[in-house]
Amino acid sequence: MARVVNFNAGPAALPLAALEQARDELIDFEGTGMSLLEHSHREAPYEKVHREAIALLRRMLSVPETHDILLMQGGARGQFAIVPMNLLHAGKSADYVVTGTWAKQAHEEAVLFGNMAGAKARVVVSTEKDKKFARIPTKDELAFDPSAAYVHITSNNTLFGTQWQSYPETGDVPLVADMTSDLLSRPIDVSKFGLIYAGAQKNVGPSGVTVVIARKDLIAGGRTDIPQIFRYKSFADSESLFNTPPTFAIYVMRNTLRVLEEQGGIEALTRENAAKAKLLYDTIDASPDFWRAPVEKASRSIMNVVWRLPTEELEKKFLGEAKAASLVGLKGHRSVGGVRASIYNAVRLADVEKLVAFMREFEKKNG
Ligand SMILES: Cc1ncc(COP(=O)(O)O)c(C=O)c1O
């Protein structure tokens, strides 16, 4: 079997060792005579996996005791609704920084909930009109409402290839971040955040599980007039065993985190992710007449690198030939076009080296 080099935006590449472990244990999990897929979530074999997954996240991300780690379902889009359902109290307003399609949708969900619940969601600034989301706002554009319920940002904009290089200061207002496409790719000071959420399917595991890291006081003070299944408190009080969790997704996330920790954890990931992104951007920048990166340099993402070729025909040719060379998943999002390489944690430097070698060859022939 030949594995391709997978630059998918998500679900995305997983470490081979994490998949091999799942394969080897699929039918008989740790000598129990059944698959983990068949185990009760209320019994020791699964509970051990569940607790280890949470412990790995806590250790690798240095999550302080002030914050709970919750494993939920519904993906990041679920959190677009669940965040305001919990944190946007009647009479309050939340601030949204709109830096991409996901951020825009997060805001729209908060508006909908606010309409039902006597609250508001305001756009602090949007970078859609002036720059088609090709930049992160500057400090002076961020005039936050000091009485806001929270400030919501999207730390990495998966479609447009932009990323916050440092996080905004929000004073006493809790900072909420959608980190779906960059959680665990670089160090974060969790204590600066009220709440972080991420669909696991890019950097930390497969789809089906959503990681939420939230300050305990925010969880405790969450709205109680919402269904129990959407309350952070339900998950915090039950170690995320409020209802049947996505057991297999959490198991594969556990395997993935183990591999990433063995590779050196957040320090090694930070180093390698920076090297991968630098190699790719350097290659693009070296031939500005052929490759063009639309994102402002200061806003470039180290996770999703987007670029264009001189014509759409050449882009099509590039993607076709790349695929034939086993470099897959490079098509830009349908709303953006062009090329996008998603270089999450499980994509190694050697994989990006293969891509860059292919790019140089392609340029030589077509430039
Ligand atoms: C930054 C960001 N937020 C939200 C989402 C939506 O995530 P989900 O499909 O888990 O709802 C994505 C998916 O690509 C994303 O990249």
The ligand as an SDF file (V2000), in Angstrom:
LIG
                    3D

 16 16  0  0  0  0  0  0  0  0999 V2000
  -11.5550   27.7860   11.7510 C   0  0  0  0  0  0  0  0  0  0  0  0
  -12.7040   26.8510   11.5370 C   0  0  0  0  0  0  0  0  0  0  0  0
  -13.8190   27.0140   12.2620 N   0  0  0  0  0  0  0  0  0  0  0  0
  -14.8680   26.2050   12.1160 C   0  0  0  0  0  0  0  0  0  0  0  0
  -14.8700   25.1730   11.2090 C   0  0  0  0  0  0  0  0  0  0  0  0
  -16.0630   24.2780   11.0870 C   0  0  0  0  0  0  0  0  0  0  0  0
  -15.7850   23.1200   11.7910 O   0  0  0  0  0  0  0  0  0  0  0  0
  -16.7680   21.8900   11.9240 P   0  0  0  0  0  0  0  0  0  0  0  0
  -16.8670   21.2890   10.5680 O   0  0  0  0  0  0  0  0  0  0  0  0
  -16.1050   21.0220   12.9440 O   0  0  0  0  0  0  0  0  0  0  0  0
  -18.0860   22.3970   12.4060 O   0  0  0  0  0  0  0  0  0  0  0  0
  -13.7280   24.9500   10.4360 C   0  0  0  0  0  0  0  0  0  0  0  0
  -13.7010   23.8310    9.4730 C   0  0  0  0  0  0  0  0  0  0  0  0
  -12.9020   23.7350    8.5790 O   0  0  0  0  0  0  0  0  0  0  0  0
  -12.6340   25.8220   10.6070 C   0  0  0  0  0  0  0  0  0  0  0  0
  -11.5280   25.6530    9.8710 O   0  0  0  0  0  0  0  0  0  0  0  0
  1  2  1  0
  2  3  1  0
  2 15  2  0
  3  4  2  0
  4  5  1  0
  5  6  1  0
  5 12  2  0
  6  7  1  0
  7  8  1  0
  8  9  2  0
  8 10  1  0
  8 11  1  0
 12 13  1  0
 12 15  1  0
 13 14  2  0
 15 16  1  0
M  END
$$$$
